[in-house]
């Protein structure tokens, strides 16, 4: 398997922090090689067009004309000047994205992006997002949460609860009405609470964590960092919920929650003749022109934890034309698009630690693979056998066997592997002075592979991995 980055390593020793977290925010700017970076928290990734356009204007006037998407459904502006803080703050206050300066970095809420938009009939957790955000910003203790503490609000499809959040809510619909499962470290010890109480219950759990962290004295940022003797106790959480007027039932030994897929690119059919669009930004980076095109379709967008964008509220008959327009704008609109499974860190010139411009190299490799595919399709005087062989090769390269996905490829400028995918099923490219080291589970590592040789090397890894997965 690829070497695990420090953030993915299993910790055998207690984590003892000697400082607060340095996670950037909208007010705490991060100094990068290409200027300052601001991370704007967008609870649930949900934005209306007016606010989205304010962000685009800020990116054009104050930054580099791009908006980056994060793995928590937030937005980042890069290339900012050192003196832009006051002007950026005014923009965010005007758009309602900075309700409380003391709390701006703690509004880390991810939610199922398709909640209420498709035909699965699952509970709509969008109201939970707004209520939890309101409660967080009104809670004085919540200002003590780190910028890395995460809430996940899942509508029952199991897409965001696998994201290793600190506090999880998963909607449950049964004969007794809508309810929610609440858990922190272990879903096997989940609590069942009423749906109306779910946001408040999540806040109670977060404030319990803060008390436990204070008692531990280790300055833990995440629930998983609490020492064993200070882990959150289910019985104590039930008592705290009761004190807050929330009835909770222990559901011990419950099965692991459903693990559902992230939204695929394309049209999402909704109820009552409505539709939504799901698209992705290559390498999680949008030009402000692309951002404005998305915001202008229906006046609403949802950013996803997979660096995608969902546009709700289209008439079903207009969805396909709108999707084609977004494809022409350079966005990923089909599941088999080569960009669907390519991620990368910032790389040069934005990061001083990076040994290469990994995003430019990734673009070159994808472009080379696309050009080779087009050249094969233009071959003339093919025999029937050649045509069948070519079609088979293209299908293997672009469409994985049923039940599998293309092996994700992550490009890293150094050994830290920032932004790497979760789990081990991914190909790992790490820049060196002489090329890229390539590693993937089940494959012998290759060292210092030149960029020009990477398309063939990656194709071989992906093809073999897809075949192996299909056999299982």
DRENDO-1510 file (C-alpha; in Angstrom, 1 decimal, always signed):
<recs>
REC; n; res; u; v; w
REC; 1; UNK; +0.0; +0.0; +0.0 .
REC; 2; UNK; +1.1; +3.6; -0.4 .
REC; 3; UNK; +3.1; +5.0; +2.6 .
REC; 4; UNK; +0.7; +6.6; +5.0 .
REC; 5; UNK; +1.0; +10.3; +5.6 .
REC; 6; UNK; +1.4; +11.4; +9.2 .
REC; 7; UNK; -2.2; +12.5; +9.4 .
REC; 8; UNK; -3.4; +9.0; +8.5 .
REC; 9; UNK; -1.0; +7.1; +10.9 .
REC; 10; UNK; -2.5; +5.1; +13.7 .
REC; 11; UNK; -1.4; +6.7; +17.0 .
REC; 12; UNK; -0.2; +4.4; +19.7 .
REC; 13; UNK; +0.7; +7.3; +22.1 .
REC; 14; UNK; -1.5; +10.0; +23.4 .
REC; 15; UNK; -1.5; +13.2; +21.4 .
REC; 16; UNK; -0.2; +16.1; +23.4 .
REC; 17; UNK; -0.6; +19.5; +21.8 .
REC; 18; UNK; +1.7; +22.3; +22.9 .
REC; 19; UNK; -0.2; +25.0; +21.0 .
REC; 20; UNK; -3.6; +25.8; +19.5 .
REC; 21; UNK; -4.2; +24.6; +16.0 .
REC; 22; UNK; -3.0; +26.8; +13.1 .
REC; 23; UNK; -5.8; +25.9; +10.8 .
REC; 24; UNK; -6.5; +28.9; +8.5 .
REC; 25; UNK; -9.7; +30.8; +8.5 .
REC; 26; UNK; -11.2; +33.9; +7.0 .
REC; 27; UNK; -9.6; +36.1; +9.6 .
REC; 28; UNK; -6.5; +34.1; +10.4 .
REC; 29; UNK; -4.8; +34.1; +7.0 .
REC; 30; UNK; -2.1; +31.6; +6.1 .
REC; 31; UNK; +1.1; +32.8; +4.5 .
REC; 32; UNK; +1.9; +30.8; +1.4 .
REC; 33; UNK; +4.5; +31.2; -1.3 .
REC; 34; UNK; +1.9; +32.6; -3.7 .
REC; 35; UNK; +0.4; +35.1; -1.2 .
REC; 36; UNK; -2.0; +34.7; +1.7 .
REC; 37; UNK; -4.7; +32.1; +1.9 .
REC; 38; UNK; -8.2; +32.5; +3.5 .
REC; 39; UNK; -10.4; +29.5; +4.2 .
REC; 40; UNK; -14.1; +30.5; +4.4 .
REC; 41; UNK; -16.3; +28.1; +6.3 .
REC; 42; UNK; -19.6; +27.3; +4.6 .
REC; 43; UNK; -21.8; +25.1; +6.8 .
REC; 44; UNK; -23.1; +22.2; +4.8 .
REC; 45; UNK; -21.5; +23.8; +1.7 .
REC; 46; UNK; -24.8; +25.6; +1.1 .
REC; 47; UNK; -24.7; +29.0; -0.6 .
REC; 48; UNK; -27.1; +31.3; -2.4 .
REC; 49; UNK; -26.1; +33.1; -5.5 .
REC; 50; UNK; -25.7; +36.5; -3.9 .
REC; 51; UNK; -23.2; +35.3; -1.4 .
REC; 52; UNK; -21.4; +33.1; -4.0 .
REC; 53; UNK; -21.0; +36.2; -6.3 .
REC; 54; UNK; -19.5; +38.1; -3.4 .
REC; 55; UNK; -16.9; +35.4; -3.0 .
REC; 56; UNK; -16.1; +35.5; -6.7 .
REC; 57; UNK; -15.7; +39.3; -6.6 .
REC; 58; UNK; -13.4; +39.0; -3.6 .
REC; 59; UNK; -11.3; +36.4; -5.5 .
REC; 60; UNK; -11.0; +38.7; -8.5 .
REC; 61; UNK; -10.2; +41.9; -6.6 .
REC; 62; UNK; -8.2; +40.5; -3.7 .
REC; 63; UNK; -6.9; +37.1; -4.8 .
REC; 64; UNK; -5.7; +35.2; -7.9 .
REC; 65; UNK; -9.1; +34.9; -9.6 .
REC; 66; UNK; -9.7; +31.3; -8.4 .
REC; 67; UNK; -11.8; +29.6; -5.7 .
REC; 68; UNK; -10.5; +26.3; -4.3 .
REC; 69; UNK; -12.8; +23.7; -2.8 .
REC; 70; UNK; -11.7; +21.8; +0.4 .
REC; 71; UNK; -12.4; +18.3; +1.6 .
REC; 72; UNK; -14.9; +19.7; +4.1 .
REC; 73; UNK; -17.0; +21.6; +1.5 .
REC; 74; UNK; -15.5; +24.9; +2.3 .
REC; 75; UNK; -14.0; +27.5; -0.1 .
REC; 76; UNK; -10.4; +29.0; -0.2 .
REC; 77; UNK; -9.1; +32.2; -1.7 .
REC; 78; UNK; -5.4; +32.3; -2.6 .
REC; 79; UNK; -3.0; +34.9; -3.7 .
REC; 80; UNK; -4.3; +37.4; -1.2 .
REC; 81; UNK; -2.3; +40.5; -0.3 .
REC; 82; UNK; -1.0; +41.0; +3.3 .
REC; 83; UNK; -3.2; +44.1; +3.8 .
REC; 84; UNK; -6.5; +42.7; +2.5 .
REC; 85; UNK; -7.8; +41.3; +5.8 .
REC; 86; UNK; -10.1; +44.2; +6.6 .
REC; 87; UNK; -11.7; +44.4; +3.1 .
REC; 88; UNK; -12.2; +40.6; +3.0 .
REC; 89; UNK; -13.8; +40.7; +6.5 .
REC; 90; UNK; -16.2; +43.4; +5.3 .
REC; 91; UNK; -17.2; +41.2; +2.3 .
REC; 92; UNK; -17.8; +38.2; +4.4 .
REC; 93; UNK; -19.8; +40.1; +7.0 .
REC; 94; UNK; -22.0; +41.5; +4.2 .
REC; 95; UNK; -22.6; +37.9; +2.9 .
REC; 96; UNK; -23.4; +36.5; +6.3 .
REC; 97; UNK; -20.3; +34.3; +6.2 .
REC; 98; UNK; -18.8; +35.8; +9.3 .
REC; 99; UNK; -21.6; +35.9; +11.9 .
REC; 100; UNK; -19.2; +35.8; +14.9 .
REC; 101; UNK; -15.4; +36.4; +14.5 .
REC; 102; UNK; -14.8; +34.3; +17.7 .
REC; 103; UNK; -16.5; +31.3; +16.0 .
REC; 104; UNK; -15.6; +31.6; +12.4 .
REC; 105; UNK; -13.2; +28.7; +12.3 .
REC; 106; UNK; -15.5; +26.3; +14.3 .
REC; 107; UNK; -18.3; +26.2; +11.7 .
REC; 108; UNK; -17.1; +22.9; +10.2 .
REC; 109; UNK; -20.3; +21.1; +9.2 .
REC; 110; UNK; -20.5; +18.7; +6.3 .
REC; 111; UNK; -23.9; +17.4; +5.2 .
REC; 112; UNK; -25.2; +14.9; +2.6 .
REC; 113; UNK; -25.1; +17.1; -0.6 .
REC; 114; UNK; -28.1; +15.5; -2.2 .
REC; 115; UNK; -30.3; +15.6; +0.9 .
REC; 116; UNK; -33.8; +16.6; -0.1 .
REC; 117; UNK; -32.9; +16.7; -3.8 .
REC; 118; UNK; -33.3; +13.1; -5.1 .
REC; 119; UNK; -35.9; +10.5; -5.1 .
REC; 120; UNK; -34.6; +8.3; -2.3 .
REC; 121; UNK; -37.2; +9.7; +0.1 .
REC; 122; UNK; -34.7; +10.2; +2.9 .
REC; 123; UNK; -35.2; +12.9; +5.5 .
REC; 124; UNK; -33.9; +16.3; +4.5 .
REC; 125; UNK; -31.2; +17.3; +6.9 .
REC; 126; UNK; -30.6; +20.8; +5.4 .
REC; 127; UNK; -32.6; +22.4; +8.3 .
REC; 128; UNK; -30.2; +20.7; +10.7 .
REC; 129; UNK; -27.3; +22.5; +9.1 .
REC; 130; UNK; -28.8; +26.0; +9.7 .
REC; 131; UNK; -29.9; +25.2; +13.2 .
REC; 132; UNK; -26.6; +23.6; +14.3 .
REC; 133; UNK; -24.7; +26.6; +12.9 .
REC; 134; UNK; -27.0; +29.0; +14.8 .
REC; 135; UNK; -26.4; +27.1; +18.0 .
REC; 136; UNK; -22.7; +26.9; +17.5 .
REC; 137; UNK; -22.3; +30.6; +16.9 .
REC; 138; UNK; -24.5; +31.3; +20.0 .
REC; 139; UNK; -22.5; +29.0; +22.3 .
REC; 140; UNK; -19.6; +30.7; +24.2 .
REC; 141; UNK; -17.9; +27.4; +25.0 .
REC; 142; UNK; -18.0; +26.3; +21.3 .
REC; 143; UNK; -15.5; +29.1; +20.5 .
REC; 144; UNK; -12.9; +26.8; +22.1 .
REC; 145; UNK; -13.3; +24.1; +19.5 .
REC; 146; UNK; -10.3; +23.7; +17.1 .
REC; 147; UNK; -10.5; +24.6; +13.5 .
REC; 148; UNK; -10.3; +20.9; +12.7 .
REC; 149; UNK; -13.3; +19.7; +14.8 .
REC; 150; UNK; -15.9; +18.3; +12.4 .
REC; 151; UNK; -19.7; +17.7; +12.5 .
REC; 152; UNK; -21.2; +15.3; +9.9 .
REC; 153; UNK; -25.0; +15.5; +9.2 .
REC; 154; UNK; -26.0; +12.4; +7.2 .
REC; 155; UNK; -29.6; +11.9; +5.8 .
REC; 156; UNK; -29.2; +8.1; +6.1 .
REC; 157; UNK; -27.5; +7.4; +2.8 .
REC; 158; UNK; -24.1; +7.0; +4.6 .
REC; 159; UNK; -22.1; +9.4; +2.4 .
REC; 160; UNK; -20.7; +11.8; +5.0 .
REC; 161; UNK; -20.5; +9.7; +8.2 .
REC; 162; UNK; -17.5; +7.8; +6.8 .
REC; 163; UNK; -15.5; +11.1; +6.8 .
REC; 164; UNK; -14.3; +10.5; +10.4 .
REC; 165; UNK; -16.1; +13.4; +12.0 .
REC; 166; UNK; -16.0; +14.2; +15.7 .
REC; 167; UNK; -19.8; +14.4; +16.1 .
REC; 168; UNK; -22.1; +12.5; +13.8 .
REC; 169; UNK; -25.8; +12.7; +13.2 .
REC; 170; UNK; -27.5; +10.1; +10.9 .
REC; 171; UNK; -31.2; +10.5; +10.1 .
REC; 172; UNK; -33.4; +7.5; +10.9 .
REC; 173; UNK; -37.0; +7.1; +9.6 .
REC; 174; UNK; -39.1; +4.4; +11.2 .
REC; 175; UNK; -42.6; +3.9; +12.4 .
REC; 176; UNK; -42.0; +6.2; +15.3 .
REC; 177; UNK; -41.3; +9.2; +13.1 .
REC; 178; UNK; -38.0; +10.8; +12.1 .
REC; 179; UNK; -35.2; +10.4; +14.6 .
REC; 180; UNK; -31.4; +10.6; +14.5 .
REC; 181; UNK; -28.5; +8.5; +15.6 .
REC; 182; UNK; -25.8; +10.5; +17.5 .
REC; 183; UNK; -22.3; +9.3; +18.1 .
REC; 184; UNK; -18.8; +10.6; +18.6 .
REC; 185; UNK; -16.0; +8.0; +18.4 .
REC; 186; UNK; -17.9; +4.7; +17.9 .
REC; 187; UNK; -21.2; +4.2; +16.0 .
REC; 188; UNK; -21.7; +1.0; +18.0 .
REC; 189; UNK; -22.5; +3.2; +21.0 .
REC; 190; UNK; -24.9; +5.5; +19.2 .
REC; 191; UNK; -27.7; +7.3; +20.9 .
REC; 192; UNK; -31.2; +7.7; +19.4 .
REC; 193; UNK; -32.7; +11.2; +19.7 .
REC; 194; UNK; -35.6; +13.0; +18.2 .
REC; 195; UNK; -35.0; +14.7; +14.9 .
REC; 196; UNK; -36.0; +18.1; +16.3 .
REC; 197; UNK; -33.4; +17.7; +19.0 .
REC; 198; UNK; -30.6; +16.5; +16.8 .
REC; 199; UNK; -28.7; +19.8; +16.3 .
REC; 200; UNK; -28.8; +20.7; +20.0 .
REC; 201; UNK; -27.7; +17.2; +20.8 .
REC; 202; UNK; -24.7; +17.6; +18.5 .
REC; 203; UNK; -23.7; +20.8; +20.3 .
REC; 204; UNK; -24.1; +19.1; +23.7 .
REC; 205; UNK; -21.7; +16.4; +22.5 .
REC; 206; UNK; -19.2; +19.0; +21.3 .
REC; 207; UNK; -19.3; +20.9; +24.6 .
REC; 208; UNK; -18.8; +17.5; +26.4 .
REC; 209; UNK; -15.7; +17.0; +24.4 .
REC; 210; UNK; -14.4; +20.4; +25.4 .
REC; 211; UNK; -14.8; +19.6; +29.1 .
REC; 212; UNK; -13.1; +16.2; +28.6 .
REC; 213; UNK; -10.2; +17.9; +26.7 .
REC; 214; UNK; -9.8; +20.4; +29.5 .
REC; 215; UNK; -9.7; +17.7; +32.1 .
REC; 216; UNK; -7.2; +15.7; +30.1 .
REC; 217; UNK; -4.8; +18.7; +29.8 .
REC; 218; UNK; -3.5; +17.5; +26.4 .
REC; 219; UNK; -5.1; +20.3; +24.4 .
REC; 220; UNK; -6.7; +17.7; +22.1 .
REC; 221; UNK; -8.2; +19.1; +18.8 .
REC; 222; UNK; -10.3; +16.0; +17.9 .
REC; 223; UNK; -12.3; +13.4; +19.8 .
REC; 224; UNK; -9.9; +10.7; +18.6 .
REC; 225; UNK; -7.0; +12.5; +20.3 .
REC; 226; UNK; -8.5; +12.2; +23.8 .
REC; 227; UNK; -6.4; +10.0; +26.1 .
REC; 228; UNK; -8.1; +6.6; +26.9 .
REC; 229; UNK; -8.9; +7.7; +30.5 .
REC; 230; UNK; -10.8; +10.7; +29.2 .
REC; 231; UNK; -12.7; +9.3; +26.3 .
REC; 232; UNK; -16.3; +10.4; +26.0 .
REC; 233; UNK; -18.6; +8.1; +28.1 .
REC; 234; UNK; -22.0; +7.2; +26.7 .
REC; 235; UNK; -23.7; +7.3; +30.0 .
REC; 236; UNK; -22.3; +10.8; +30.8 .
REC; 237; UNK; -23.5; +12.0; +27.4 .
REC; 238; UNK; -27.0; +10.7; +28.1 .
REC; 239; UNK; -27.0; +12.6; +31.4 .
REC; 240; UNK; -25.8; +15.8; +29.7 .
REC; 241; UNK; -28.5; +15.5; +27.1 .
REC; 242; UNK; -31.2; +14.9; +29.7 .
REC; 243; UNK; -30.0; +18.1; +31.5 .
REC; 244; UNK; -30.5; +19.9; +28.2 .
REC; 245; UNK; -34.0; +18.6; +27.9 .
REC; 246; UNK; -33.2; +15.9; +25.3 .
REC; 247; UNK; -34.3; +12.3; +25.7 .
REC; 248; UNK; -31.8; +9.8; +24.4 .
REC; 249; UNK; -31.9; +6.0; +24.1 .
REC; 250; UNK; -28.7; +4.0; +24.0 .
REC; 251; UNK; -28.5; +1.7; +20.9 .
REC; 252; UNK; -25.5; -0.4; +21.8 .
REC; 253; UNK; -24.1; -2.9; +19.4 .
REC; 254; UNK; -25.9; -1.4; +16.5 .
REC; 255; UNK; -24.5; -2.4; +13.1 .
REC; 256; UNK; -22.1; +0.0; +11.4 .
REC; 257; UNK; -23.8; +2.8; +9.6 .
REC; 258; UNK; -24.4; +2.5; +5.8 .
REC; 259; UNK; -21.5; +3.6; +3.7 .
REC; 260; UNK; -23.0; +5.2; +0.7 .
REC; 261; UNK; -21.2; +6.7; -2.3 .
REC; 262; UNK; -20.5; +10.4; -3.0 .
REC; 263; UNK; -22.6; +12.0; -5.7 .
REC; 264; UNK; -21.5; +11.1; -9.2 .
REC; 265; UNK; -21.3; +13.7; -11.9 .
REC; 266; UNK; -24.4; +14.1; -14.0 .
REC; 267; UNK; -28.1; +14.9; -13.7 .
REC; 268; UNK; -29.9; +13.9; -10.4 .
REC; 269; UNK; -33.6; +13.4; -10.9 .
REC; 270; UNK; -35.6; +14.9; -8.1 .
REC; 271; UNK; -39.2; +14.9; -6.9 .
REC; 272; UNK; -42.0; +16.9; -8.6 .
REC; 273; UNK; -40.2; +17.4; -11.9 .
REC; 274; UNK; -37.1; +19.0; -10.4 .
REC; 275; UNK; -33.5; +18.1; -11.1 .
REC; 276; UNK; -30.1; +18.8; -9.7 .
REC; 277; UNK; -26.7; +18.8; -11.3 .
REC; 278; UNK; -23.6; +17.2; -9.8 .
REC; 279; UNK; -20.2; +18.3; -11.2 .
REC; 280; UNK; -16.6; +18.4; -10.1 .
REC; 281; UNK; -13.8; +20.9; -10.5 .
REC; 282; UNK; -10.5; +19.5; -11.9 .
REC; 283; UNK; -8.1; +19.4; -8.9 .
REC; 284; UNK; -10.7; +21.1; -6.8 .
REC; 285; UNK; -10.0; +24.5; -8.4 .
REC; 286; UNK; -12.5; +26.8; -10.1 .
REC; 287; UNK; -12.0; +30.0; -12.1 .
REC; 288; UNK; -14.4; +32.7; -11.0 .
REC; 289; UNK; -16.0; +32.4; -14.4 .
REC; 290; UNK; -16.9; +28.8; -13.7 .
REC; 291; UNK; -18.0; +29.7; -10.2 .
REC; 292; UNK; -20.3; +32.4; -11.6 .
REC; 293; UNK; -21.7; +30.0; -14.2 .
REC; 294; UNK; -22.7; +27.6; -11.4 .
REC; 295; UNK; -24.2; +30.3; -9.2 .
REC; 296; UNK; -26.2; +31.7; -12.0 .
REC; 297; UNK; -28.1; +28.6; -13.0 .
REC; 298; UNK; -30.6; +28.5; -10.1 .
REC; 299; UNK; -29.3; +30.9; -7.5 .
REC; 300; UNK; -28.2; +28.1; -5.2 .
REC; 301; UNK; -25.1; +25.8; -5.0 .
REC; 302; UNK; -23.9; +23.2; -2.6 .
REC; 303; UNK; -20.2; +22.5; -2.2 .
REC; 304; UNK; -19.4; +18.9; -1.4 .
REC; 305; UNK; -16.6; +17.3; +0.8 .
REC; 306; UNK; -15.3; +15.6; -2.4 .
REC; 307; UNK; -14.5; +19.0; -4.1 .
REC; 308; UNK; -17.6; +18.9; -6.1 .
REC; 309; UNK; -20.6; +21.2; -6.6 .
REC; 310; UNK; -24.3; +20.4; -6.6 .
REC; 311; UNK; -26.7; +22.8; -8.3 .
REC; 312; UNK; -30.3; +22.2; -7.1 .
REC; 313; UNK; -33.6; +23.4; -8.4 .
REC; 314; UNK; -33.4; +23.0; -12.2 .
REC; 315; UNK; -36.5; +22.0; -14.3 .
REC; 316; UNK; -35.9; +18.4; -15.4 .
REC; 317; UNK; -36.2; +19.4; -19.1 .
REC; 318; UNK; -33.4; +22.0; -18.8 .
REC; 319; UNK; -30.9; +19.8; -16.9 .
REC; 320; UNK; -29.1; +18.1; -19.8 .
REC; 321; UNK; -28.5; +21.4; -21.7 .
REC; 322; UNK; -27.2; +23.0; -18.5 .
REC; 323; UNK; -24.9; +20.0; -17.9 .
REC; 324; UNK; -23.5; +20.3; -21.4 .
REC; 325; UNK; -22.8; +24.0; -20.9 .
REC; 326; UNK; -20.9; +23.2; -17.7 .
REC; 327; UNK; -18.8; +20.6; -19.5 .
REC; 328; UNK; -17.9; +23.2; -22.1 .
REC; 329; UNK; -16.9; +25.5; -19.3 .
REC; 330; UNK; -14.3; +22.9; -18.2 .
REC; 331; UNK; -16.1; +21.1; -15.4 .
REC; 332; UNK; -16.3; +17.4; -14.8 .
REC; 333; UNK; -19.8; +16.2; -15.8 .
REC; 334; UNK; -19.4; +12.5; -16.4 .
REC; 335; UNK; -18.3; +9.7; -14.1 .
REC; 336; UNK; -15.7; +8.4; -16.6 .
REC; 337; UNK; -14.0; +11.7; -17.0 .
REC; 338; UNK; -10.2; +11.2; -16.3 .
REC; 339; UNK; -10.3; +14.1; -13.9 .
REC; 340; UNK; -12.9; +12.4; -11.8 .
REC; 341; UNK; -10.2; +10.4; -9.9 .
REC; 342; UNK; -7.2; +12.8; -9.9 .
REC; 343; UNK; -6.3; +14.9; -6.8 .
REC; 344; UNK; -3.3; +16.9; -5.9 .
REC; 345; UNK; -1.8; +19.1; -3.2 .
REC; 346; UNK; -1.1; +22.8; -3.9 .
REC; 347; UNK; +2.5; +22.2; -5.1 .
REC; 348; UNK; +4.6; +24.9; -6.5 .
REC; 349; UNK; +4.4; +27.9; -6.6 .
REC; 350; UNK; +2.1; +28.0; -3.7 .
REC; 351; UNK; +4.0; +25.7; -1.3 .
REC; 352; UNK; +7.7; +26.2; -0.4 .
REC; 353; UNK; +8.0; +22.6; +0.6 .
REC; 354; UNK; +6.9; +21.2; -2.8 .
REC; 355; UNK; +9.5; +19.9; -5.2 .
REC; 356; UNK; +7.4; +20.3; -8.3 .
REC; 357; UNK; +4.4; +22.1; -9.8 .
REC; 358; UNK; +2.2; +19.0; -9.3 .
REC; 359; UNK; -1.0; +20.5; -10.7 .
REC; 360; UNK; +0.7; +21.4; -14.0 .
REC; 361; UNK; +2.3; +17.9; -14.2 .
REC; 362; UNK; -1.1; +16.3; -13.5 .
REC; 363; UNK; -2.7; +18.4; -16.2 .
REC; 364; UNK; +0.0; +17.4; -18.6 .
REC; 365; UNK; -0.4; +13.7; -17.9 .
REC; 366; UNK; -4.2; +13.8; -18.2 .
REC; 367; UNK; -3.9; +15.8; -21.4 .
REC; 368; UNK; -1.4; +13.2; -22.8 .
REC; 369; UNK; -3.7; +10.3; -21.9 .
REC; 370; UNK; -6.6; +12.1; -23.6 .
REC; 371; UNK; -4.6; +12.8; -26.7 .
REC; 372; UNK; -3.5; +9.2; -27.0 .
REC; 373; UNK; -7.1; +8.1; -26.7 .
REC; 374; UNK; -8.2; +10.5; -29.4 .
REC; 375; UNK; -5.4; +9.3; -31.7 .
REC; 376; UNK; -6.4; +5.7; -31.3 .
REC; 377; UNK; -10.0; +6.6; -32.3 .
REC; 378; UNK; -8.8; +8.4; -35.4 .
REC; 379; UNK; -6.9; +5.4; -36.7 .
REC; 380; UNK; -7.9; +4.6; -40.2 .
REC; 381; UNK; -8.3; +1.3; -42.2 .
REC; 382; UNK; -8.7; -0.7; -38.9 .
REC; 383; UNK; -9.6; -4.3; -39.2 .
REC; 384; UNK; -12.6; -5.5; -37.2 .
REC; 385; UNK; -10.2; -7.2; -34.8 .
REC; 386; UNK; -8.2; -4.0; -34.3 .
REC; 387; UNK; -11.3; -2.0; -33.7 .
REC; 388; UNK; -12.6; -4.5; -31.2 .
REC; 389; UNK; -9.2; -4.5; -29.4 .
REC; 390; UNK; -9.1; -0.7; -29.3 .
REC; 391; UNK; -12.6; -0.5; -27.9 .
REC; 392; UNK; -11.7; -3.0; -25.2 .
REC; 393; UNK; -8.6; -1.0; -24.3 .
REC; 394; UNK; -10.6; +2.2; -24.1 .
REC; 395; UNK; -13.3; +0.6; -22.0 .
REC; 396; UNK; -10.7; -0.7; -19.6 .
REC; 397; UNK; -9.0; +2.7; -19.4 .
REC; 398; UNK; -12.1; +4.7; -18.9 .
REC; 399; UNK; -14.8; +2.5; -17.5 .
REC; 400; UNK; -14.1; +0.3; -14.5 .
REC; 401; UNK; -15.6; -3.2; -14.2 .
REC; 402; UNK; -19.1; -3.1; -12.6 .
REC; 403; UNK; -18.9; -2.5; -8.9 .
REC; 404; UNK; -15.5; -0.8; -9.0 .
REC; 405; UNK; -14.2; +2.7; -9.4 .
REC; 406; UNK; -11.1; +4.0; -11.2 .
REC; 407; UNK; -8.2; +3.9; -8.8 .
REC; 408; UNK; -7.7; +7.5; -7.5 .
REC; 409; UNK; -4.3; +9.0; -8.1 .
REC; 410; UNK; -3.0; +11.6; -5.7 .
REC; 411; UNK; -0.1; +13.9; -6.7 .
REC; 412; UNK; +2.1; +15.2; -3.8 .
REC; 413; UNK; +4.9; +17.7; -3.9 .
REC; 414; UNK; +6.6; +16.2; -0.9 .
REC; 415; UNK; +6.3; +13.3; +1.6 .
REC; 416; UNK; +3.6; +15.1; +3.7 .
REC; 417; UNK; +1.0; +14.1; +1.0 .
REC; 418; UNK; -1.4; +17.0; +1.9 .
REC; 419; UNK; -4.9; +16.3; +0.7 .
REC; 420; UNK; -4.5; +12.6; +0.2 .
REC; 421; UNK; -7.6; +10.4; -0.2 .
REC; 422; UNK; -8.8; +8.4; +2.8 .
REC; 423; UNK; -8.0; +4.7; +2.9 .
REC; 424; UNK; -5.4; +2.8; +1.0 .
REC; 425; UNK; -7.0; +2.2; -2.4 .
REC; 426; UNK; -5.2; +4.9; -4.3 .
REC; 427; UNK; -2.0; +5.4; -6.3 .
REC; 428; UNK; +0.5; +7.7; -4.7 .
REC; 429; UNK; +2.8; +10.0; -6.7 .
REC; 430; UNK; +5.4; +11.9; -4.7 .
REC; 431; UNK; +7.7; +14.4; -6.4 .
REC; 432; UNK; +11.4; +13.9; -6.1 .
REC; 433; UNK; +14.4; +15.8; -7.6 .
REC; 434; UNK; +14.4; +13.3; -10.6 .
REC; 435; UNK; +10.7; +12.6; -11.2 .
REC; 436; UNK; +7.9; +11.0; -9.2 .
REC; 437; UNK; +7.9; +8.0; -6.9 .
REC; 438; UNK; +4.9; +5.8; -7.7 .
REC; 439; UNK; +3.4; +3.4; -5.2 .
REC; 440; UNK; +0.0; +1.6; -4.9 .
REC; 441; UNK; -1.3; -1.4; -2.9 .
REC; 442; UNK; -0.3; -4.7; -4.5 .
REC; 443; UNK; +2.4; -3.1; -6.8 .
REC; 444; UNK; +6.1; -2.8; -6.4 .
REC; 445; UNK; +7.1; +0.8; -6.0 .
REC; 446; UNK; +8.8; +2.7; -8.8 .
REC; 447; UNK; +11.3; +5.4; -8.1 .
REC; 448; UNK; +11.9; +8.7; -10.0 .
REC; 449; UNK; +9.5; +8.0; -12.9 .
REC; 450; UNK; +9.8; +10.8; -15.4 .
REC; 451; UNK; +6.6; +12.8; -16.1 .
REC; 452; UNK; +6.6; +11.6; -19.7 .
REC; 453; UNK; +6.4; +8.0; -18.6 .
REC; 454; UNK; +3.7; +8.4; -16.0 .
REC; 455; UNK; +0.7; +7.9; -18.3 .
REC; 456; UNK; +1.8; +4.4; -19.2 .
REC; 457; UNK; +2.8; +3.6; -15.6 .
REC; 458; UNK; -0.5; +4.8; -14.1 .
REC; 459; UNK; -2.5; +3.0; -16.8 .
REC; 460; UNK; -0.8; -0.3; -15.9 .
REC; 461; UNK; -1.4; +0.2; -12.2 .
REC; 462; UNK; -5.1; +1.1; -12.7 .
REC; 463; UNK; -5.8; -1.7; -15.2 .
REC; 464; UNK; -4.3; -4.4; -12.9 .
REC; 465; UNK; -6.0; -3.0; -9.8 .
REC; 466; UNK; -9.4; -2.9; -11.6 .
REC; 467; UNK; -8.9; -6.5; -12.8 .
REC; 468; UNK; -8.0; -7.6; -9.3 .
REC; 469; UNK; -11.0; -5.9; -7.8 .
REC; 470; UNK; -13.3; -7.4; -10.4 .
REC; 471; UNK; -12.2; -10.9; -9.5 .
REC; 472; UNK; -13.0; -10.4; -5.8 .
</recs>
